[in-house]
């Protein structure tokens, strides 16, 4: 998605060879015009399965806004987001997965209340970044526990060199990434053609 790549080049900061900071439009401040285009682009990419999507599944915090804009283009299906803390209100049963947080470098438990994910739900995963694949694999694990189905994963920025995309594809999950970063070197961001 060229407009997204241009924005990453313009406003993204290569914090290291591993981490890209895009706070000004994706992770701290949200550019709603761009998010709307992102939602439309996910619809184009997944148009063949769009009518089958029952729910969009994501993980807090940054996934939520992207997922919400995307849902508009998928018949406004519900957006279910995994929570990283166990709220006191989550008193009934929940699905659970342990994931290594890329940004916090620590294990985090993610949870989805059983009320919001049902047997047979066909889900599209949407997230801001795909790095080592931990967050997405956690969602896949939760969906499996719920006997729900994953139809695919839509990712805003995939850092290909960290291998998460391969892990998902090896599991037979279709991954559509709007910008694929091949490497980050000397502060420069290189995209896959
Ligand atoms: P993974 O679980 O695939 O290793 O990492 C994905 C999660 O970590 C995303 O949900 C995202 O929040 C965060 N993340 C991974 N890489 C980056 C990055 O380069 N920049 C930012 N801002 N977040 C990242």
Boltz pocket constraint, residues with backbone or C-beta under 6 A from the ligand:
constraints:
  - pocket:
      binder: B
      contacts: [[A, 18], [A, 19], [A, 20], [A, 21], [A, 22], [A, 27], [A, 59], [A, 62], [A, 100], [A, 101], [A, 102], [A, 103], [A, 127], [A, 128], [A, 129], [A, 130], [A, 131], [A, 132], [A, 133], [A, 134], [A, 135], [A, 136], [A, 164]]
      max_distance: 6.0
